Structures are given as C-alpha cells and as structure tokens.
Amino acid sequence: MATKYLSYKEREVIKDSIKGVERALANPDTAQAIRRKDRMMRTYQNEKKVLETKSPPPIADETDRHQVAEQLARGEQAMIAGNPTLGVDPMPTRHQMWETPAGAIGQNTNWQQYWKSHFVDNDGTVRKSNDGYGEIFRWKDRRARFFAEREADDPDVRNIEIIRPDKRDNSSLPDYRSRSWAPGGNMSHEEWNLATGHQPTALEAAVVAAEATASVPGPEKIYAGLTPDAHPRRCTGTSKTTKRQCNNMAEPDSNYCGYHEEKEDGA
C-alpha cells in the first residue's frame, strides 16, 4: 500500500478526463458520434469514484487541524531521530547523501523501508503496519490535507526530502540509551512519579541522586595522572646527511633509537 490520496497532478489529470467526457456528452453531434458510449461511461463513472475516494478530505475545523499538526510533528521527530538501540537508523543527513560515504546509501534504503512499514500512533509509540501504510505515506497524506491551499503551486508539499536535516549535531541528539517508544518511556524520574503518583523507594532515591551527581571527567582529569616520562620519547640523534633530528621512537631508558644508540656507543 502507498498513499491513500492522489497527488494534485494526478487529480488534475482525472478532472480533465471527466470534463472531456462531459463536454463530449453536452454536444449532440459529438455524443452521437461516440461508438462505445457504454465503455466510455463506465470509465467516466470509475474516474469520478476514484476522484471522490482518493482526494484528501479538507480540514474540518481547528480541532482537526491541531490533531493533524500534532501527528505530523510526532512522525517527523521519530523519523529524523530514529532509535539505533532498536536498530532504527536516523534519517541520513543531506551532507551524508551528498558525500555518500560508505554505508550512507544502505542506511537511507533501510530508513525508507522501515518507515514505509512502521508508523507512529497517537501515543507516540512506533508500531508495525499490517497493511503497509507506513509513516512516510501517512506523512504525505497529512501534508496534502494540512497544506491543501499550497499543493497547486508547491510541488514539494508531499516531498519527504524537505524534512531531511542538513547535518546532525551530536550534542542535540536524543539519549538513545534511555529513549523508549512506550508511552511515558521518555519521562524523567520526577515526571514519572508526578504522573503516576509513585512514591520512590529508598533505593530508587539513592540511584536518582547518584545519577544527578555523576559526570564524565573532563580532559584535565583524564590526563591528570600522566607525567612527561609517560609520553613516548623521540630519538635526539642527528642525520649526518640532512642534519635533521632523527625523530624515530627512542629505546627504553634512552634518548636514542637503536641505530643512533649504536653510533653513540661506537663513538
């Protein structure tokens, strides 16, 4: 299954065909010259039915508009971010697609296949689509409804490429270790307790306190234990031809590499 609704251009083609039949029937001379009128009428009726069922329904009211807007936002967030811990790739960036490093094409193919067969429900949970009506197709149909007035002039209203990020800033990516597709799965400890009325146990409180104070050590702490002697030394010998320092790795407890150490000993 693909999108439920036809694109603007597809609908216009059908409309032109219907109008052509109606013009022919309205002219007595043309109508009399039609040989297979029954066949033409079957096609005419089928096209009218397709146009009626395959056209995106207009937004009913502000409540309907708000609901479609929320569905679009949820779908875009899920498709762009992905969830690598569950094997769901994030949407490859435009930079990746332009540079096409190893793995970029396969990642984009996997991304498309996944979101053509999975969708985000109203609770924000990703589910398998049994009829093949995945989130990409749902997104296209919702955009056709939400931007109905722009569809005639904007060919990219239903183009999924418009949500592809230019680049991915790792600092702004979600924490996939704690991210969950389950309702409430991304709440903080405080939000979960408030929403459910849960009273944390002493052990839970201790864990939360430890997580709040934990931090990744900065470079000054990581390298604090290193002394100058801990860094590899370079040979200080000099080449007789180039008069440049050798710069090879020095032997342990020596300022020279094996070659220059022998020269020094020979001297």
MARKE-541161 format. One line per 2 residues: number of its first residue (from 1); their letters; for each residue x, y, z of C-alpha. Coordinates in nm, 3 decimals, always signed. Last residue first. Layout:
NUM	A	X/Y/Z; ...
This chain:
267	AG	+8.194/+0.694/+1.928; +8.082/+0.339/+1.879
265	DE	+7.835/+0.373/+2.169; +7.689/+0.685/+2.013
263	KE	+7.659/+0.513/+1.677; +7.494/+0.212/+1.837
261	EH	+7.242/+0.438/+2.010; +7.185/+0.611/+1.677
259	YG	+7.056/+0.293/+1.516; +6.857/+0.160/+1.813
257	CY	+6.676/+0.491/+1.867; +6.829/+0.746/+2.101
255	NS	+6.737/+0.927/+2.422; +6.749/+0.609/+2.626
253	DP	+6.562/+0.443/+2.912; +6.352/+0.244/+2.663
251	EA	+6.470/+0.291/+2.302; +6.371/+0.613/+2.129
249	MN	+6.098/+0.620/+1.864; +6.231/+0.786/+1.548
247	NC	+6.273/+1.165/+1.544; +6.608/+1.151/+1.362
245	QR	+6.684/+1.520/+1.411; +6.796/+1.687/+1.091
243	KT	+7.149/+1.740/+0.964; +7.034/+1.602/+0.627
241	TK	+7.343/+1.390/+0.555; +7.482/+1.326/+0.906
239	ST	+7.137/+1.255/+1.050; +7.103/+1.376/+1.407
237	GT	+7.017/+1.173/+1.717; +6.751/+1.302/+1.955
235	CR	+6.535/+0.992/+1.917; +6.175/+1.054/+2.021
233	RP	+6.027/+0.978/+2.360; +5.686/+0.819/+2.417
231	HA	+5.482/+1.000/+2.688; +5.478/+0.857/+3.040
229	DP	+5.804/+1.032/+3.126; +5.628/+1.370/+3.096
227	TL	+5.382/+1.261/+3.366; +5.027/+1.139/+3.311
225	GA	+4.789/+1.113/+3.604; +4.599/+1.437/+3.527
223	YI	+4.527/+1.336/+3.168; +4.169/+1.221/+3.222
221	KE	+4.108/+1.480/+3.492; +4.211/+1.781/+3.281
219	PG	+4.037/+1.629/+2.980; +3.700/+1.635/+3.156
217	PV	+3.556/+1.351/+3.361; +3.202/+1.243/+3.260
215	SA	+2.954/+1.331/+3.530; +2.757/+1.162/+3.805
213	TA	+2.586/+1.392/+4.057; +2.232/+1.354/+3.922
211	EA	+2.276/+0.984/+3.853; +2.382/+0.920/+4.215
209	AV	+2.078/+1.108/+4.350; +1.845/+0.911/+4.121
207	VA	+2.001/+0.583/+4.237; +1.965/+0.679/+4.605
205	AE	+1.602/+0.777/+4.555; +1.531/+0.445/+4.384
203	LA	+1.691/+0.256/+4.673; +1.493/+0.450/+4.934
201	TP	+1.171/+0.378/+4.746; +1.010/+0.631/+4.515
199	QH	+0.642/+0.715/+4.575; +0.451/+0.670/+4.250
197	GT	+0.162/+0.909/+4.186; +0.165/+0.809/+3.821
195	AL	+0.219/+1.145/+3.651; +0.419/+1.303/+3.935
193	NW	+0.643/+0.999/+3.982; +0.701/+0.976/+3.606
191	EE	+0.777/+1.347/+3.574; +1.025/+1.335/+3.864
189	HS	+1.208/+1.031/+3.728; +1.226/+1.193/+3.384
187	MN	+0.981/+1.092/+3.117; +1.098/+0.929/+2.793
185	GG	+0.911/+0.600/+2.839; +0.585/+0.775/+2.918
183	PA	+0.410/+0.592/+2.635; +0.649/+0.325/+2.500
181	WS	+0.885/+0.428/+2.218; +1.172/+0.449/+2.465
179	RS	+1.480/+0.667/+2.491; +1.713/+0.596/+2.783
177	RY	+2.018/+0.470/+2.596; +1.911/+0.666/+2.288
175	DP	+1.986/+0.998/+2.456; +1.830/+1.227/+2.197
173	LS	+2.064/+1.408/+1.957; +2.141/+1.772/+2.034
171	SN	+2.509/+1.728/+2.123; +2.561/+1.501/+1.825
169	DR	+2.470/+1.782/+1.586; +2.343/+1.613/+1.271
167	KD	+2.364/+1.797/+0.942; +2.130/+1.947/+0.683
165	PR	+1.834/+1.753/+0.827; +1.595/+1.575/+0.586
163	II	+1.246/+1.716/+0.647; +1.206/+1.857/+0.294
161	EI	+1.314/+1.526/+0.144; +0.978/+1.369/+0.229
159	NR	+0.822/+1.551/-0.070; +0.449/+1.590/-0.006
157	VD	+0.435/+1.972/-0.026; +0.729/+1.967/-0.266
155	PD	+0.545/+2.060/-0.587; +0.424/+2.388/-0.434
153	DA	+0.179/+2.580/-0.653; -0.127/+2.351/-0.660
151	ER	-0.047/+2.195/-0.322; -0.042/+2.526/-0.135
149	EA	-0.412/+2.550/-0.044; -0.421/+2.186/+0.063
147	FF	-0.134/+2.235/+0.307; -0.271/+2.036/+0.602
145	RA	-0.457/+1.782/+0.389; -0.174/+1.704/+0.148
143	RR	+0.069/+1.715/+0.442; -0.138/+1.452/+0.620
141	DK	-0.129/+1.227/+0.313; +0.248/+1.258/+0.274
139	WR	+0.308/+1.193/+0.645; +0.084/+0.885/+0.636
137	FI	+0.284/+0.751/+0.341; +0.616/+0.804/+0.521
135	EG	+0.465/+0.670/+0.845; +0.373/+0.333/+0.700
133	YG	+0.053/+0.213/+0.533; +0.185/-0.137/+0.458
131	DN	-0.143/-0.302/+0.564; -0.015/-0.461/+0.887
129	SK	+0.178/-0.152/+0.992; +0.428/-0.232/+1.266
127	RV	+0.412/+0.010/+1.558; +0.607/+0.307/+1.687
125	TG	+0.457/+0.455/+2.003; +0.397/+0.831/+2.019
123	DN	+0.060/+0.788/+2.190; -0.126/+0.887/+1.872
121	DV	+0.044/+0.607/+1.680; +0.376/+0.632/+1.499
119	FH	+0.404/+0.416/+1.187; +0.601/+0.122/+1.053
117	SK	+0.619/-0.044/+0.707; +0.719/+0.250/+0.489
115	WY	+0.923/+0.384/+0.780; +1.145/+0.076/+0.788
113	QQ	+1.199/+0.050/+0.414; +1.291/+0.418/+0.389
111	WN	+1.547/+0.401/+0.670; +1.696/+0.078/+0.536
109	TN	+1.747/+0.243/+0.197; +1.896/+0.555/+0.361
107	QG	+2.135/+0.345/+0.568; +2.237/+0.141/+0.263
105	IA	+2.316/+0.457/+0.067; +2.516/+0.607/+0.355
103	GA	+2.717/+0.291/+0.435; +3.046/+0.405/+0.283
101	PT	+3.043/+0.782/+0.241; +2.782/+0.935/+0.007
99	EW	+2.913/+1.297/+0.019; +2.579/+1.444/-0.088
97	MQ	+2.363/+1.190/+0.097; +2.573/+1.229/+0.410
95	HR	+2.557/+1.609/+0.395; +2.183/+1.593/+0.339
93	TP	+2.157/+1.397/+0.662; +2.066/+1.032/+0.689
91	MP	+1.735/+0.980/+0.875; +1.816/+0.804/+1.199
89	DV	+1.862/+0.427/+1.176; +1.622/+0.201/+1.366
87	GL	+1.812/-0.098/+1.508; +1.639/-0.079/+1.846
85	TP	+1.942/+0.084/+2.010; +1.975/+0.298/+1.696
83	NG	+1.641/+0.474/+1.759; +1.541/+0.707/+1.476
81	AI	+1.586/+1.083/+1.518; +1.451/+1.205/+1.183
79	MA	+1.166/+0.952/+1.152; +1.053/+0.988/+1.513
77	QE	+1.055/+1.368/+1.513; +0.882/+1.386/+1.175
75	GR	+0.606/+1.148/+1.282; +0.536/+1.325/+1.608
73	AL	+0.526/+1.667/+1.439; +0.297/+1.549/+1.160
71	QE	+0.058/+1.385/+1.407; +0.050/+1.702/+1.618
69	AV	-0.032/+1.915/+1.312; -0.306/+1.671/+1.208
67	QH	-0.465/+1.697/+1.554; -0.445/+2.076/+1.557
65	RD	-0.607/+2.098/+1.214; -0.890/+1.865/+1.321
63	TE	-0.955/+2.075/+1.630; -0.941/+2.391/+1.419
61	DA	-1.212/+2.261/+1.187; -1.284/+2.012/+0.908
59	IP	-0.952/+2.011/+0.724; -1.032/+1.910/+0.368
57	PP	-1.054/+1.543/+0.270; -0.760/+1.427/+0.056
55	SK	-0.887/+1.308/-0.285; -0.873/+0.933/-0.343
53	TE	-1.236/+0.847/-0.267; -1.411/+1.114/-0.474
51	LV	-1.156/+1.122/-0.755; -1.162/+0.743/-0.777
49	KK	-1.543/+0.741/-0.793; -1.548/+1.006/-1.065
47	EN	-1.289/+0.811/-1.260; -1.491/+0.491/-1.232
45	QY	-1.807/+0.668/-1.353; -1.632/+0.810/-1.659
43	TR	-1.464/+0.480/-1.741; -1.801/+0.306/-1.727
41	MM	-1.949/+0.586/-1.939; -1.681/+0.546/-2.206
39	RD	-1.747/+0.174/-2.226; -2.120/+0.231/-2.266
37	KR	-2.058/+0.503/-2.528; -1.857/+0.275/-2.748
35	RI	-1.921/+0.443/-3.083; -1.934/+0.813/-2.990
33	AQ	-2.050/+1.007/-3.297; -2.392/+1.088/-3.146
31	AT	-2.230/+1.249/-2.843; -2.010/+1.467/-3.063
29	DP	-2.303/+1.599/-3.263; -2.522/+1.645/-2.957
27	NA	-2.252/+1.839/-2.763; -2.305/+1.800/-2.388
25	LA	-2.183/+1.441/-2.399; -1.848/+1.545/-2.542
23	RE	-1.810/+1.826/-2.287; -1.888/+1.584/-2.004
21	VG	-1.634/+1.333/-2.133; -1.363/+1.599/-2.153
19	KI	-1.452/+1.729/-1.808; -1.402/+1.381/-1.663
17	SD	-1.063/+1.346/-1.835; -0.952/+1.689/-1.715
15	KI	-1.054/+1.601/-1.360; -0.858/+1.275/-1.381
13	VE	-0.543/+1.459/-1.490; -0.597/+1.721/-1.218
11	RE	-0.621/+1.451/-0.952; -0.289/+1.301/-1.060
9	KY	-0.126/+1.644/-1.056; -0.251/+1.720/-0.705
7	SL	-0.129/+1.387/-0.572; -0.370/+1.101/-0.514
5	YK	-0.468/+1.005/-0.161; -0.428/+0.683/+0.034
3	TA	-0.052/+0.681/-0.002; +0.121/+0.351/-0.076
1	M	+0.000/+0.000/+0.000
